[in-house]
Amino acid sequence: MSNIKRAIIIGGGIGGLVTALKLHRVGVSVRVFETAENIQALGVGINLLPHAVKVLTELGLADELEKEGIPTEELCYFNKYGQKIWQEPRGQKAGYRWPQYSIHRGRLQMLLLKAVKKELGENAVFTGHHLSSFQMFGDVVIAHFEDKKTGRRLGTYHADLMIGADGIHSAVRKFYYPDKGLPKFSGRMLWRGITETDRFLTGRSMIMAGFQDQKFVAYPVCPEAEKRGVSLVNWIAELTVSDEMSSRADWNQKIDKKKFASKFASWDFGWLNVPKLIEETDSVYEFPLVDRDPLPQWTFGRVTLLGDAAHPMYPIGSNGASQAILDADAIGESIRNQPSVELALQAYEEIRLDPTEEIIYSNRQNSPERVMQIVEERAPGGFTTIHDIFTQQELEDIANSYKQLPVLTAIV
């Protein structure tokens, strides 16, 4: 059993808050420090895979997830004409013990924040605290904080370990890797929005349509809307662009729909009217599709990285938040089972570094979405049946490849 008593977590996002809950369960006193002055229910939709839902269930959050999320039943791939290419069951429909949830990111974050304050106390989360510097001396980590807007010093805190869960622009990561520069831009831009509209397919379906250079994703995220017979749909329009990635720090930028909407003007599939969905959305946000190269090391003595600070990846395969939650579980179990900080953090890294590296590289190859690109290359004008495009052996190989994807590991 570990003798670790105190931990500092940098970042009050999904990964940081789940880590706080997990460490509290294994007997560690935790303080969470967030740069933003207020943690708000911002963002759009995300998906939680069954292995991540398992972790949250073990933390006592099953009822809250059921109230806030839609249990996704199927994932369907279509071409740009809305013709079905591939369909697979998800979550409990696929035989897993736990569901897959589609949920609003902001609602999930507020759910987690409420749980942290309830279990750890109202004073466990410090907002408006930006990490300015830190040092390790012997058996302690010393972290210094400031108000990012004014530069005013806000205090110094001591702990047995520090976890950098401060996102893709992590200050902790930058301390150890100062020359890595900006995230790597894929050449593709995402526009995202949330709109209430008619239910489509099962009403609990996630769909992806198009091909590598032009794609549309949609899925419902709100049980309350479902009860009223409609869907609150999270959607993502994606295009390959010629522009260079902006160097701005805040990419969560509201933009004019005219910038991309014309590219999807003909995408009325009957069962889903994409141009209407875009038109009826009040606020659309722009994000570049970025990641970073895998790191050789996350852990440095009593300091380690977690979530997007450690392994930012393309949002392919519903992996971003889910992998951060798996990190949180792994670091908690390592602390529970190891006798020292250094051994615990090394054990955590050994568990999580290789699987996340595999997913980063897999996502760069558009796996598991490659079937849409194959259809675009072989049948750009559409098809009559899927057997016009794939042989039976290819279909069997595709089915087997989905079973072997890293996104499905450890789901039992």
Stockholm file with secondary structure:
# STOCKHOLM 1.0

chainA/1-412         MSNIKRAIIIGGGIGGLVTALKLHRVGVSVRVFETAENIQALGVGINLLPHAVKVLTELGLADELEKEGIPTEELCYFNKYGQKIWQEPRGQKAGYRWPQYSIHRGRLQMLLLKAVKKELGENAVFTGHHLSSFQMFGDVVIAHFEDKKTGRRLGTYHADLMIGADGIHSAVRKFYYPDKGLPKFSGRMLWRGITETDRFLTGRSMIMAGFQDQKFVAYPVCPEAEKRGVSLVNWIAELTVSDEMSSRADWNQKIDKKKFASKFASWDFGWLNVPKLIEETDSVYEFPLVDRDPLPQWTFGRVTLLGDAAHPMYPIGSNGASQAILDADAIGESIRNQPSVELALQAYEEIRLDPTEEIIYSNRQNSPERVMQIVEERAPGGFTTIHDIFTQQELEDIANSYKQLPVLTAIV
#=GR chainA/1-412 SS CCCCCEEEEECCSHHHHHHHHHHHHTTCEEEEEESSSSCCCCSCEEEECHHHHHHHHHTTCHHHHHHHCEECCEEEEECTTSCEEEEEECGGGGTCSSCCEEEEHHHHHHHHHHHHHHHHCGGGEEESCEEEEEEEETTEEEEEEECTTTCCEEEEEEESEEEECCCTTCHHHHHHCTTCCSCEEEEEEEEEEEEEECCCTTSSEEEEEEETTEEEEEEECCHHHHHTTCEEEEEEEEEECSSCCCCCSCCCEECCGGGTGGGGTTCBCSSCBHHHHHHTCSCCEEEEEEECCCCSCCCBTTEEECGGGTCCCCSCSSCHHHHHHHHHHHHHHHHHHCSSHHHHHHHHHHHHHHHHHHHHHHHHTTTTTHHHHHHHHHCTTCCSSGGGTSCHHHHHHHHHHHHTCGGGTTCC
#=GC SS_cons         CCCCCEEEEECCSHHHHHHHHHHHHTTCEEEEEESSSSCCCCSCEEEECHHHHHHHHHTTCHHHHHHHCEECCEEEEECTTSCEEEEEECGGGGTCSSCCEEEEHHHHHHHHHHHHHHHHCGGGEEESCEEEEEEEETTEEEEEEECTTTCCEEEEEEESEEEECCCTTCHHHHHHCTTCCSCEEEEEEEEEEEEEECCCTTSSEEEEEEETTEEEEEEECCHHHHHTTCEEEEEEEEEECSSCCCCCSCCCEECCGGGTGGGGTTCBCSSCBHHHHHHTCSCCEEEEEEECCCCSCCCBTTEEECGGGTCCCCSCSSCHHHHHHHHHHHHHHHHHHCSSHHHHHHHHHHHHHHHHHHHHHHHHTTTTTHHHHHHHHHCTTCCSSGGGTSCHHHHHHHHHHHHTCGGGTTCC
//
